[in-house]
Amino acid sequence: MANNIVFIIMDSCRYDTFTMADTPNIDRLGAVEKRYSYASWTAPSHYAFTMGMMPHTSPVGVFASTVYKEEFVLWTDRTGLPDISFKDFLPEISLPLVLRKLGYRTVARVSLPVLNKFTLISRDFDDYKLMENHNDFSGMIDEMEFNPDQPHYYFLNLGETHYPYMLNDDQLPHISGVHGVFKSLDNRDRQQGSREKFFDPEQMQMLHRQQVKCVEYLDGQIGRLMDKAPGNTWFIVTSDHGELFGEDGYFGHGPVMHEKCFEVPFVEGLK
């Protein structure tokens, strides 16, 4: 039977955060690579993932078309099925649709509201849900099942590494993403042009350390998931984009053009 596939996206986890963390369970998959996201924020990065594209290595001396073709062909190794080609993704260019045609049950669990089930990203999944809790990877694992008679594809967006990095501190400002901004625009009492006080350097460093702790927490949960998954399960662990912690005056991600916003970890392999 085809491999089960578990695709884990640690939202906002930048590459050096990952390398600073102790990750014995993820390390079982292989060495982590530095790769680059196709976008600086959640929604477009996840759209690229649903197309079947992984963060890239930014190779020189080759045409972009070659990189794309090589990436799509790698789904042969990931699924364990022969002869998957670039043409199999046309015309929709939808990984969950391709996997469904190959007999997979496709399941998505997401943490960020900008990925809710009414977005186009959800279109080709058999089962798609926005978790009620922003930090509930553990709950995702509890819901996961592996059927010996049908391969499963799990697409998991994890909110623990996203701001506020599992902190519950009334002194931290509420920083909205795009989804939250749209919601607040309906508030007649809004103050146009108002801005929260920016973090000072000590707060930035504290938040970066906290993101490292979140990666270590997630690694422990991934170990629990590995124990639950059968041997023919291919894991992909990466991030949708990086995060800025004060470099050159930036914090966070989104409308930011900075290398640290695009550097992400990438590791994959059979458990």
N, C-alpha and C positions, 0 to 999 in steps of 0.2 A: 504494500500500500504506500501511497505518497506520504511524505513527511508531514507531520503537523508543523505549523509555523506560528511562532509567537513573536510579534513585532512590538517592541517596547520603546516608546518615545518619552524620555525624561524631559518634560517641557522646560525650556530656558536653561538647560544645563550646559555650560560652556566647557570646552575641552580641558582647560587646566584645573577647573573644579573637579572634574572626574579623576584626573591623574593624582590629585591631592588626597583623594578618598581611599580608604581601605576597602577593596571590593573582591574578597576571596571567591565569591560565587560567580560573579561575572567573569573573573579571570579564568575560570574553567573553560570558557568559550574560545579563548585565544588572546593575542595581544591587541590592545586598543590602538586604533589609528586616529590621527588628527585628520578630520575631513571638514568640508565647508558646506554650509546650508545653502539652498537655493534662494532663501528669503530670510529677512530679519525679524519675522514675527510668525505667530502660530498658524493662522489660516492658510496662507499661500504655501508654507512649508508642508503642511499636512496634505494639501491638494497634490503637491509633487509626490508625496508618499503614496497616495491612492492611485497615481499614475504608474507606480512600480519603480520609481526612481529613488535612489538613496543619496545621502549627502555625497558630494563629489570630492575627488582628490586634487582638482585643479591642475591636471597634467599639461605640460608644455609640448609644443612641437607636434600636436595632433589636431585633427579637425574635431569639432564638437560632435558631429554625427557619429564618429567612431566611438566616443565615450558613451553616448546614448545606447548604441547597439550592444556594446559590451555589457552594459548594465542590465539590459533586458535579458540577455542570454544567461546571466547568472541565476535567473529563476529556475533554470534546469537543475543546478546544484541544490538550491534551497528546497525545492519541492521533491527532488529525487526522481523526477519524471523526465524522460528523454525528449529532446527535440522541441522544447519551447523556444519560440523565436520572436523577434520583434514584430513580425506580421500577426502573431496571435493577439497582440494588444490592439490592433486596428479594427474598426476606426475609433472606438470609444476611448482607447488608452486608459483602461480601468483595470487595475490589478485585481480587486475583489471580483469583478465580472469574469476575468480570465480564470481565476481560481474556482469560481462557482461552476464554470463550464467543465472544469477538470474534476468536479465531484466534491469540492470542498464545501463545508459549512463555514460561512464568513461571519464573524462576530466582532463588533467594535464596542469598546468601552472608553469613554472620553471624560475628561475632568474639566476642561475649559468651556464655558458657555458659548464662545465664538464657534465651537465645533458642534453645536446642538443638532438634533436629528432633522431639523428643517433646512439645514444647509445642503448644498450639492454634494458635499463630501460623503454624506450618509447614503447616497443613492443606491449603490450596488451591493450593500451588505444585507445578509439575511436577518441580522439582529443588531440593532444599533441603539446605544443608550448613553445619555449624559448622566453621570453619577450625581447623586444628590449632595455628596460631600466632596469638596475640592481635593481632599487628601485621603482617598480611599482605595489605594492599590490593594490593600488587604482584602477589602470587600470584593474587588474584581476577581481576585484569586479564588475566593470562596465560591463565586458563581461559575467558575470555569469547569468544564467537563471535557473529557477526551474519549471519544467513541471509537472503539477498535474497528468498527465497520465503516467509518467515514472520517477522512482527514479534516482537521479544523484549522482555520486561519483566525488568529486572534490579533486584533489591532488595538493597542492599549496606549492611550495618552495619559500620562501621569502628572498630576498637579503638584506633588510634594516639592519638586525642585523649582517651581514657579513662585514668584513673590506672593505672599510673605514668608515662603520657605518654612511652612509648618509653625510659624510663630503666631501666637495669639497675644498681641501686645497693643493695648489701647493707645500707646504713644506713637505707634507707627501710622503713617498716613494711609488712607484708603486710595490705592492707585488703580484706576480702572484701565482695562484693555478696551479694544474697540467695542465689544459687546456692551460693556458698562457705560461707555461714552454715549452710545445710541440711547440707552435707557435713560440716562440723565438729561438728555436733550428734551425729553418730555416733561421735565420738571419746570414748572412755571416760575419757581422761586430760585432758579439757578442764577449764579453770578457770573456773567460772561467775563472771560479773561482772568478769573481768579486762579491762583497757583498755590500749591502747597509749598511749605518751606523745604528746600532741598536738603538732602542728607549731608552731614559733615563727614570728614574722612574716617573718623573712628566708627561711625555707624556703618559706613560702606564696608569696612574691614570686617565688622561683626556680621553683617549680612552675608558676605562671601564665605566666612567660616561656617555660617549656618547652612548655606547651600551644600557645602561639603558634607556636613552631618546628614543632610537629607539624602544624598547619594548613598551614604553608608547604610542608612535605614532601608532604602529601596533595595540595596544589594541583599540585605537579610531577607526581605520578602521574595526576591528573585530566587534565593536558595530554597525557600519554601515551595515556590512554584516549580522549580526544577525537580524537587522530590515528587511532586504531584504529576508532572508530565511524563509520558512514556518515552522510551529511549529514542524513538525516531521523531524527535521534536527539534526543529531548527529554530534557534533563538537569534533575533536581531536586537541589539541594544544601541540606541543612539539618542540624539536630541534634535529638536526642530530648529533651534537657533541658539546662539550664545546669550550672554548677559554682560552688562557693563557695571562695574562696581567702582566708579569714580575715575576711570582712565580718561584723560583728556576732557574732564568735566562732564562725562556722561554717566547716567544710571539707567539700568533696565535695557529695553530693546524696543524695536518697532521702527519709528521714523529716525533711525540711527544708521549712519554709514561709518562703521568702525570694524576693524578686523576681528576683535573679540566678540562682536555680535554675530559673526558667521562661523567661528571655529567651534566645531562640535566633536564629541567622541563617537567612535563607531567600532563595534565589535560584533562578530556573528559566528555561528557554528552550531553543530549538534551538541546537545547538553552532555 
